[in-house]
């Protein structure tokens, strides 16, 4: 079930909220168990709606991992922990990587390993990593014996089930313990609803519009000009930003409506000034997982500078492979890893020798000059990083390395021609085109490009300079005015559901 669908907005979510907050004769522990079971039921419905077979796979995974948890909570044994992790990774390998492995072996050795074309269960990478962290933390003694109901809800809680965040026990189990014990907080529900609507707008109004241009571009690379290819590359950067950011906002908003605070997983990453800063803002919980369960066990930065850089590269290559079973994802991970290592090398070894920020320090006497210098340096860093990340995203979006190469070569050496009218048409939202016609701008020669530049400018501003959804919600003053604005935005979003599309991170 999609957040941006009629069944979710008009049936599932209202039933979920009413059922969760409906008055009951139960109190205390009885009410808590009832509410948890209700949320589990709703989560199973949400996940099983895509495909009942997915639900069976997830339930089996929950059962096996809970058994390992119970064994490890009574008698921590490293072999049992390794077996549990191996089982989880084995299941993930079978569903996500088997065909990629078979194709690689066949190509490298001329073998004929049969492909299975296994259907990838939605969210399997997310709930598998979540359970790995739980089992490992149980072995380390960080998790005590957890009731089956709490564990099942921990894994299946529907707002974060399909595309994260990858939560850990420390931030969720204490909140589950308070379920059924707190009164309804209408302001929190209103804040969650507002955050959900803003996330929905990012997805259906911005991400899907950029996505139409991206789909057209990658389907028709052969007819693209140089500027067309650049526009497609930038559009994908913005599509992915608003798609994933929108999902994270909606997930946190639903959590708030149910009294559960999900961790921030997305914090304006295109405002980052270097790749290290970027990865503190993009998919924060995945970065946290790899740091705790891969980077630190490999030795982190405690085993010498060279090993530290190697460990970082391993993490980024695994991150690329986590996102998808293909060499293009490994290239994407390698590109991020190389820049990350170079940035760390610069900050640790080169910059201190050059005097660090002495240039800025010499401007201390002039406040205006210092602000101009600082702002210019910040924006130059943001734009350069955005350009690098956008190039890397080409390998993320392309079907394979060859297609990525064609898109990049078109952007560099393609024909210099007028922007494609077909590409511009992808930005012609009916509601905005009507305004252009009312203002009699449709007779202008450039009228078909107006919405393209408006959408592109809005996307760049919102992602690189504007406040994000969480920051905007902090400034909201609840009243008639804000209610009207959010209601209008919600109606606008709902009217676009006929062009509904899935979230990009559902593929991972």
C-alpha positions in Angstrom: 0.0 0.0 0.0 1.3 3.4 -0.9 1.1 6.5 1.3 0.1 8.4 -1.9 -3.0 6.4 -2.7 -6.7 6.8 -2.2 -7.0 3.6 -0.1 -4.3 4.7 2.3 -5.5 8.3 2.8 -9.2 7.7 2.9 -9.4 4.2 4.4 -6.3 2.8 6.0 -5.1 5.9 7.8 -8.5 6.9 9.3 -9.1 3.3 10.4 -5.6 3.2 12.0 -6.0 6.4 13.9 -9.6 5.7 15.0 -8.8 2.2 16.1 -5.7 3.3 18.0 -7.3 6.1 19.8 -10.8 4.7 20.2 -11.9 4.6 23.8 -11.7 1.2 25.4 -12.7 -0.4 28.7 -9.1 -1.7 29.0 -6.6 0.3 30.9 -2.9 0.0 31.7 -1.1 -3.1 30.5 -4.3 -4.5 28.9 -4.8 -1.4 26.8 -1.1 -1.4 25.8 -1.1 -4.9 24.5 -4.4 -4.3 22.7 -2.9 -1.2 21.0 0.3 -3.0 20.0 -1.6 -5.9 18.5 -3.8 -3.4 16.6 -0.7 -1.7 15.2 0.7 -5.1 14.2 -2.5 -6.1 12.5 -2.5 -2.8 10.6 1.1 -3.2 9.7 0.5 -6.7 8.3 -2.4 -5.4 6.3 -0.3 -2.5 4.9 2.6 -4.8 3.9 0.4 -7.7 2.7 -1.6 -5.4 0.5 1.3 -5.4 -2.0 1.6 -9.1 -2.2 0.5 -11.7 0.4 3.6 -13.7 -0.3 5.7 -10.8 1.0 3.9 -10.9 4.3 4.6 -14.6 4.7 8.3 -14.0 4.1 8.4 -11.2 6.6 6.6 -13.2 9.2 9.0 -16.1 8.8 11.9 -13.7 9.1 10.4 -12.3 12.3 9.9 -15.8 13.8 13.5 -17.0 13.0 15.2 -13.8 14.3 13.1 -13.7 17.5 14.1 -17.3 18.2 17.8 -16.3 17.8 17.1 -13.3 20.1 15.6 -15.5 22.8 18.6 -17.9 22.6 21.2 -15.1 22.7 19.4 -13.2 25.5 19.8 -16.3 27.7 23.2 -17.4 26.7 25.2 -15.1 24.4 27.3 -17.1 22.1 29.3 -15.7 19.2 28.7 -18.7 17.0 24.9 -18.3 17.4 25.1 -14.6 16.6 27.2 -15.3 13.5 24.7 -18.0 12.4 21.8 -15.6 12.9 23.5 -12.9 10.8 24.4 -15.5 8.2 20.8 -16.7 7.9 19.6 -13.1 7.4 22.3 -12.3 4.8 21.6 -15.6 3.1 17.9 -14.8 2.7 18.8 -11.3 1.5 21.4 -12.7 -1.0 18.8 -15.2 -2.4 16.1 -12.7 -3.0 18.2 -9.7 -4.0 21.6 -10.8 -5.3 21.3 -14.4 -6.6 20.7 -13.5 -10.2 23.4 -10.8 -10.1 25.9 -13.4 -8.7 24.8 -15.9 -11.3 25.2 -13.5 -14.2 28.6 -12.4 -13.0 29.8 -16.0 -12.7 28.4 -16.9 -16.1 30.1 -13.8 -17.7 33.4 -14.4 -15.9 33.8 -18.1 -16.3 31.5 -19.0 -19.2 29.4 -21.0 -16.9 25.7 -21.6 -17.2 24.3 -21.0 -13.7 20.5 -20.8 -14.1 18.8 -17.5 -13.2 15.9 -17.7 -10.9 14.2 -14.3 -11.5 13.1 -14.2 -7.9 10.6 -11.5 -7.1 12.3 -9.1 -4.6 10.1 -8.6 -1.5 9.5 -4.9 -0.7 11.6 -3.5 2.1 13.6 -6.7 2.6 16.9 -4.7 2.8 15.4 -2.5 5.5 13.8 -5.0 7.8 16.7 -7.4 7.4 19.3 -4.9 8.5 17.0 -3.8 11.3 16.8 -7.4 12.6 20.6 -7.9 12.2 21.2 -4.9 14.4 18.7 -6.3 17.0 20.4 -9.8 17.1 23.9 -8.3 17.3 22.9 -6.0 20.1 21.3 -8.9 21.9 24.6 -10.7 21.7 26.4 -7.6 23.0 24.0 -7.4 26.0 22.5 -4.2 24.9 19.0 -5.7 24.6 17.3 -7.6 27.3 14.6 -10.2 26.8 12.0 -8.6 24.5 8.4 -9.7 24.4 7.3 -11.2 21.0 4.6 -8.5 20.6 7.1 -5.7 21.0 9.6 -7.3 18.7 7.0 -7.9 16.0 5.9 -4.3 16.2 9.6 -3.2 16.1 10.1 -4.9 12.8 6.8 -4.4 11.1 5.7 -0.9 12.2 4.3 0.2 8.9 5.5 3.9 8.6 9.1 2.8 8.5 8.7 -0.8 7.2 9.2 -0.3 3.4 11.8 2.4 3.1 13.1 3.2 6.5 14.4 4.8 8.6 16.4 1.7 9.9 15.5 2.1 13.6 17.2 0.5 16.5 15.9 -0.9 19.8 17.0 2.0 21.9 14.8 4.5 20.2 11.7 2.3 19.7 11.2 -0.2 22.5 11.0 2.5 25.2 8.3 4.3 23.1 6.4 1.0 22.7 6.5 0.6 26.5 4.5 3.8 26.8 1.8 2.9 24.3 -1.6 3.0 25.8 -0.5 5.0 28.8 -0.6 8.5 27.5 -3.6 10.7 26.6 -4.4 11.9 23.1 -2.3 15.0 22.2 -4.1 16.8 19.5 -1.3 19.2 18.8 1.0 16.3 18.1 -1.5 14.8 15.8 -1.9 18.1 14.0 1.9 18.4 13.7 2.1 14.9 12.3 -0.7 15.5 9.8 1.0 18.7 8.6 4.3 16.9 8.2 2.6 14.1 6.3 0.9 16.6 3.9 4.2 18.4 3.2 5.9 15.1 2.5 3.0 14.1 0.2 3.4 17.4 -1.7 7.1 16.7 -2.2 6.3 13.3 -3.6 3.3 13.9 -5.9 3.9 17.5 -6.9 7.7 17.7 -7.2 9.3 14.3 -7.3 6.8 12.8 -9.8 7.0 15.8 -12.1 10.8 15.6 -12.2 10.4 11.8 -12.6 8.4 12.2 -15.8 11.3 14.1 -17.4 13.8 11.6 -16.1 11.9 8.6 -17.5 11.6 10.3 -20.9 15.3 11.2 -20.9 16.6 7.7 -20.1 14.2 6.1 -22.6 15.3 8.5 -25.4 19.0 9.1 -24.8 19.7 8.8 -28.5 17.7 11.9 -29.4 18.8 14.1 -26.5 21.0 17.2 -26.9 23.7 18.3 -24.6 21.4 20.6 -22.5 18.6 17.9 -22.5 21.0 15.4 -20.9 22.2 18.0 -18.3 18.5 18.7 -17.5 17.7 15.0 -17.1 20.7 14.5 -14.8 19.7 17.4 -12.6 16.1 16.4 -12.7 17.0 12.9 -11.3 19.0 14.5 -8.5 15.9 16.5 -7.6 13.5 13.6 -8.1 15.4 11.4 -5.8 15.7 14.2 -3.2 12.0 15.0 -3.0 11.0 11.4 -3.4 13.0 10.1 -0.5 12.6 13.3 1.6 8.9 13.1 1.0 8.7 9.5 2.2 10.8 10.3 5.3 8.5 13.2 6.2 5.4 11.2 5.7 6.8 8.3 7.8 7.7 10.7 10.6 4.3 12.4 10.3 2.4 9.1 10.6 4.6 8.2 13.6 3.8 11.4 15.3 0.1 10.9 14.8 0.4 7.6 16.6 2.6 9.0 19.3 5.8 7.4 18.0 8.8 9.6 17.2 10.8 8.1 14.4 14.5 9.2 14.0 15.4 11.9 11.4 16.7 10.1 8.3 17.0 13.0 5.9 18.3 16.5 6.8 18.7 18.8 3.7 21.7 16.9 2.2 22.0 19.3 -0.8 22.9 22.0 1.7 26.1 20.0 2.6 29.4 21.6 1.7 31.4 18.4 1.4 30.8 14.7 1.0 31.3 14.0 4.7 28.6 16.5 5.6 26.4 15.0 2.9 26.5 11.6 4.5 25.6 13.1 7.9 22.4 14.3 6.2 21.4 11.6 3.6 19.9 8.3 4.7 21.3 9.0 8.2 20.2 5.7 9.7 21.8 3.6 7.0 25.1 5.5 7.6 24.6 4.8 11.3 24.1 1.1 10.7 27.2 0.7 8.6 29.3 2.7 11.0 28.3 0.6 14.0 28.1 -2.8 12.5 30.7 -2.7 9.7 33.1 0.3 10.0 33.8 0.0 13.7 34.1 -3.9 13.7 36.6 -3.6 10.9 38.7 -1.4 13.1 37.4 2.0 12.2 40.1 4.7 12.6 41.9 2.7 15.4 44.0 0.6 13.0 46.1 3.2 11.2 45.4 5.8 8.6 45.7 3.4 5.6 43.4 0.8 7.1 40.9 3.6 8.0 40.7 4.7 4.4 40.3 1.0 3.3 37.5 0.5 5.8 35.7 3.6 4.5 35.9 2.3 0.9 34.6 -1.1 2.0 31.6 0.7 3.7 30.8 2.7 0.6 31.1 -0.3 -1.7 28.8 -2.3 0.6 26.4 0.7 0.7 26.3 0.7 -3.1 25.6 -3.1 -3.2 22.9 -2.6 -0.5 21.1 -0.2 -2.8 21.0 -2.6 -5.7 22.3 -5.8 -7.3 24.4 -4.3 -10.2 27.8 -3.1 -11.1 26.4 0.4 -11.6 25.5 0.6 -7.9 29.1 -0.5 -7.0 30.4 2.3 -9.2 28.1 4.7 -7.5 29.4 3.6 -4.1 33.0 3.8 -5.3 32.5 7.4 -6.5 31.2 8.4 -3.1 33.9 6.4 -1.3 36.7 8.0 -3.3 35.5 11.5 -2.7 34.9 10.7 1.0 38.4 9.3 1.4 40.0 12.3 -0.4 38.0 14.7 1.8 39.1 13.0 5.0 42.7 13.0 3.7 42.5 16.7 3.0 41.0 17.6 6.3 43.3 15.4 8.3 46.6 15.7 6.5 46.7 18.5 4.0 44.5 21.3 5.3 46.3 21.6 8.7 49.6 22.0 6.9 48.2 24.9 4.8 47.0 26.8 7.8 43.4 25.8 7.8 41.0 28.8 7.7 43.7 31.5 7.9 42.3 33.3 4.9 39.0 33.8 6.7 40.8 34.7 9.9 42.6 37.6 8.1 39.3 39.1 7.3 38.2 39.3 10.9 38.5 43.1 10.7 35.8 43.4 8.0 32.5 41.9 9.0 30.9 42.4 5.5 33.9 41.0 3.7 34.0 38.0 5.9 30.2 37.3 5.4 30.6 37.7 1.6 33.6 35.4 1.6 31.9 32.8 3.8 28.7 32.8 1.8 30.5 32.6 -1.5 32.6 29.7 -0.3 29.6 27.9 1.1 27.6 28.2 -2.2 30.6 27.3 -4.3 31.1 24.1 -2.2 27.4 23.2 -2.3 27.2 23.6 -6.1 30.4 21.7 -6.7 29.2 18.9 -4.4 25.8 18.9 -6.1 27.5 18.5 -9.5 29.6 15.6 -8.3 26.7 13.8 -6.6 24.5 14.4 -9.6 27.1 12.6 -11.8 27.2 9.7 -9.4 23.4 9.5 -9.4 23.5 8.7 -13.1 25.0 5.3 -12.2 22.3 5.0 -9.5 19.5 5.6 -12.0 20.8 3.9 -15.1 20.0 0.3 -15.9 23.7 -0.5 -16.3 27.1 1.1 -16.6 26.8 1.3 -20.4 23.6 3.4 -20.2 25.1 5.6 -17.6 28.1 6.2 -19.9 25.8 7.1 -22.8 24.0 9.7 -20.6 27.2 11.3 -19.3 28.8 11.4 -22.8 25.6 13.0 -24.2 25.9 15.7 -21.5 29.5 16.4 -22.4 29.7 15.8 -26.1 26.1 15.6 -27.3 24.7 17.9 -30.0 24.2 21.5 -29.1 20.5 22.0 -29.9 17.3 23.6 -28.5 15.8 22.0 -25.5 13.5 19.2 -26.4 9.8 20.2 -26.5 8.9 16.7 -25.5 11.1 17.0 -22.4 9.7 20.4 -21.6 6.2 18.9 -21.9 6.9 16.7 -18.9 6.7 19.8 -16.7 3.4 21.0 -18.1 1.2 20.5 -15.1 -2.4 21.2 -16.1 -3.2 23.5 -13.2 -0.1 25.7 -13.9 -0.6 25.7 -17.6 -4.2 27.0 -17.1 -2.7 30.0 -15.2 -0.3 30.7 -18.0 -3.2 30.7 -20.5 -5.3 33.0 -18.2 -2.3 35.4 -18.2 -2.1 35.1 -22.0 1.5 34.0 -21.7 0.9 30.9 -24.0 1.4 33.1 -27.1 5.0 33.7 -26.2 7.6 31.7 -28.1 9.1 30.4 -24.9 5.8 29.6 -23.2 6.4 25.9 -23.3 9.5 26.3 -21.3 8.2 28.5 -18.6 7.0 25.7 -16.3 10.3 23.8 -16.8 12.4 26.7 -15.5 9.9 27.5 -12.7 9.9 23.9 -11.5 13.7 23.6 -11.8 14.2 26.8 -9.9 11.8 25.8 -7.2 13.4 22.4 -6.8 16.9 23.9 -6.5 15.8 26.5 -4.1 13.9 24.2 -1.8 16.6 21.6 -1.7 19.6 23.9 -1.4 18.4 27.0 0.4 14.9 26.7 1.7 13.7 25.3 5.0 13.0 21.6 5.1 9.6 20.3 6.2 10.6 19.7 9.8 11.9 23.3 10.1 8.7 24.6 8.5 6.5 22.7 11.0 8.4 24.2 13.9 7.3 27.7 12.7 3.6 26.8 12.1 1.1 28.6 14.2 -2.0 26.4 14.4 -5.2 28.2 13.5 -7.7 28.8 10.8 -5.2 30.1 8.4 -2.8 27.2 8.6 -5.7 24.7 8.5 -6.9 26.2 5.2 -3.4 26.2 3.7 -2.8 22.5 4.6 -6.3 21.5 3.5 -5.8 23.1 0.1 -2.4 21.5 -0.3 -3.9 18.1 0.7 -6.7 18.5 -1.8 -4.2 19.4 -4.5 -2.1 16.4 -3.8 -5.1 14.0 -3.7 -6.2 15.3 -7.1 -2.9 14.1 -8.6 -3.3 10.5 -7.3 -4.5 9.4 -10.7 -0.8 9.6 -11.7 0.3 7.7 -8.7 3.8 6.2 -8.7 5.8 4.2 -6.2 8.7 5.6 -4.1 12.1 5.1 -5.6 13.5 3.5 -2.4 10.9 0.8 -2.6 13.4 -0.8 -5.1 16.1 -1.2 -2.5 
